[in-house]
Amino acid sequence: MAPSTITRILLKDYVTSGYPKLSDFNIETAPAPTKDQLKVNQVLIQPLYFSVDPYQRGRLSGVKDSYVESYKKGEPITNFLVAKVLASTSKDIKEGDLVTDHDGKFETMYITDAKHVNKVTVSDGMEIRDFVGVLSMPSYTAYYGTFVIGKPKAGETILVSSASGAVGQMVLQLAKAQGLNVIGVAGSDEKLEYVKQLGADTVFNYKTCGNLTEAIRKAAPNGVDIFYDNVGGELLDAALANLNDYARVIICGAISQYNIKSADEIYGIKNMTNVLVRKAKVEGFIILDLFDSPHYPEFVEKVSKLYKEGKIKYKTDEIDGISNAPQAILNLFEGKNFGKTIVKA
Amino acid sequence: MAPSTITRILLKDYVTSGYPKLSDFNIETAPAPTKDQLKVNQVLIQPLYFSVDPYQRGRLSGVKDSYVESYKKGEPITNFLVAKVLASTSKDIKEGDLVTDHDGKFETMYITDAKHVNKVTVSDGMEIRDFVGVLSMPSYTAYYGTFVIGKPKAGETILVSSASGAVGQMVLQLAKAQGLNVIGVAGSDEKLEYVKQLGADTVFNYKTCGNLTEAIRKAAPNGVDIFYDNVGGELLDAALANLNDYARVIICGAISQYNIKSADEIYGIKNMTNVLVRKAKVEGFIILDLFDSPHYPEFVEKVSKLYKEGKIKYKTDEIDGISNAPQAILNLFEGKNFGKTIVKA
């Protein structure tokens, strides 16, 4: 029998500076939704595992001009999750199916439109929790940028910024599995060591390397075919100076430019003309828009295969119970996690 | 019978500053090539019409770091031309065929590899000279950028810089024929008047409009879906600030950044992060690389049709005789031409 109440995590106060605190969240009990509340083409779902990701920090802030919508005060926080279908009025999804919701609610049960979820199946050798682990949003971000925009060819050189991050480490492993020469950039020796362990051919520390354009030239003497950029600004500029003909630049993030207060502080890109000279392509994308793409099931299939073959390594840090989700978010910012954080409902 | 001598135009001296002079060229008579000199997969061709274009100025300079190769001192100048095939050892091209050569020699007869030329046919209502007129390289540049990179949809807004130039005026007419809202930018009222006559919906003078970002916002209150850029620098930056979601930015030229002496003078692009926020695509291309693309015959077909339907207006200024080619080049820089310059061999 379905439970008569649910637990949910609400945002109590916007996090305007510093790390989030437990008191910024409300853990609330509420009446459970029932299947007779379903309208046409809706599903009643029970989340099994929630993904917790660093980009949620931006969504706790209440800032409106970001490219990702802020959470709203007094409403449930949301993120990528995997859930079991309890009831459905959609012809494509039935009771017992498994779905992912790329922007699902931190609630133990909720109703949503069928078009907001993706039906998935657990392939042999994989587990349900992998959908918020190795198959989670940062991995899809890495896959989409690397394959759909980057169109990598064996033997090409890819440069990856924030190479030790959730997206970067997947980019470098996917690129390596594809036969590319991989250059990883990160900001500490510890991170670079990890990046090397994951298979990067060459690494450098952007904080200590001196002139960035020269550092890239040294790391990629034959030039850069693909730049997977998570940081923007000066590193992007230096990468543009090192592009090969027909290079692809994937703009996935611009973290160096996010917390800038005045227009004067914005870094001015000087090597834009190289996009012409090198006949290059620079493309931005935001993964939240791309879950209705055929590339999502393609990603699930291909990355599952690579993972089972041992070509991709992935660590997770599992926390039990939705009530511990606020603490899981805090741990992420205090550096207490090791590997991808997931919360079991 | 084939003539025993040919006439050709050689570059005598690099043009390092100011306009070219007649004395920078040599008009030479040389022995004619013969068909028994043909190697495998070559053609002996007789140019009928030569295209003369402003970008040739850069090729006269001897500068090596440009994206287009400089002409070499003592060698024939080259450009787009249409020619008759006199003899061929290629199975795809036969005597009497018509071909275009996107980088053909200013000679009355020459041998080249068959892969360097494109076989073309004159469709009903068109003339041979149209291949260096309305169907010439600047038009293909406009077509390729607008359609292949821009993927325009009726109702979208396109912003075109250097809108009165050979490329810009074709972009705006192609976009207008496709049902787009067209905004033309140019640097004089006379040019803007011409741009309006060709069908631009809105125009502004970048020299007198004040703040460029505001000027674009006013001209495109619903945002820019496609920016066809011929100038780079500040106007590109202002356009990036006005992009709509999924906008396409076509980097065709960066004339504002070409004659810069020191790195300090290079304009720094501040709105690069908008490529991420707007999920935009910025792509550079160089048309000289794109004549073996299936888009070239597609361009010839589509633009011929639009021209015959009267949807594209095109003016040419025809000069007779290859010996007058140097003067035709001079006229172009002294502003004596009106319309596209072509030279009849």
Contacts between the chains, C-beta under 8 A, distances in Angstrom:
chain1	res1	chain2	res2	distance
A	67	B	276	6.6
A	67	B	277	4.4
A	232	B	272	6.6
A	232	B	273	6.0
A	232	B	276	7.6
A	236	B	272	6.8
A	251	B	272	7.9
A	251	B	275	5.1
A	251	B	276	4.7
A	252	B	276	7.5
A	253	B	276	7.0
A	254	B	272	7.4
A	254	B	273	4.6
A	254	B	276	5.5
A	257	B	272	8.0
A	257	B	273	5.0
A	263	B	270	6.9
A	266	B	270	4.6
A	266	B	273	8.0
A	267	B	268	7.4
A	267	B	270	7.8
A	268	B	267	7.4
A	268	B	268	1.8
A	268	B	269	6.1
A	268	B	270	5.3
A	269	B	268	6.1
A	269	B	269	4.1
A	269	B	270	7.8
A	269	B	272	5.0
A	270	B	263	6.9
A	270	B	266	4.6
A	270	B	267	7.8
A	270	B	268	5.3
A	270	B	269	7.8
A	272	B	232	6.5
A	272	B	236	6.8
A	272	B	251	7.9
A	272	B	254	7.4
A	272	B	257	8.0
A	272	B	269	5.0
A	272	B	272	8.0
A	273	B	232	6.1
A	273	B	254	4.6
A	273	B	257	5.1
A	273	B	266	8.0
A	275	B	251	5.1
A	275	B	282	6.1
A	275	B	283	7.4
A	275	B	284	4.2
A	276	B	67	6.6
A	276	B	232	7.6
A	276	B	251	4.7
A	276	B	252	7.5
A	276	B	253	7.0
A	276	B	254	5.5
A	276	B	284	3.9
A	276	B	285	7.9
A	276	B	286	7.4
A	277	B	67	4.3
A	277	B	284	7.3
A	278	B	284	6.8
A	279	B	284	5.2
A	279	B	285	5.4
A	279	B	286	5.6
A	279	B	289	6.9
A	280	B	283	7.4
A	280	B	284	5.6
A	281	B	281	6.7
A	281	B	282	7.3
A	281	B	283	4.6
A	281	B	284	7.7
A	282	B	275	6.1
A	282	B	281	7.2
A	282	B	282	4.2
A	282	B	283	7.4
A	283	B	275	7.4
A	283	B	280	7.4
A	283	B	281	4.6
A	283	B	282	7.4
A	284	B	275	4.2
A	284	B	276	3.9
A	284	B	277	7.3
A	284	B	278	6.8
A	284	B	279	5.2
A	284	B	280	5.5
A	284	B	281	7.6
A	285	B	276	7.9
A	285	B	279	5.4
A	286	B	276	7.4
A	286	B	279	5.6
A	289	B	279	6.9
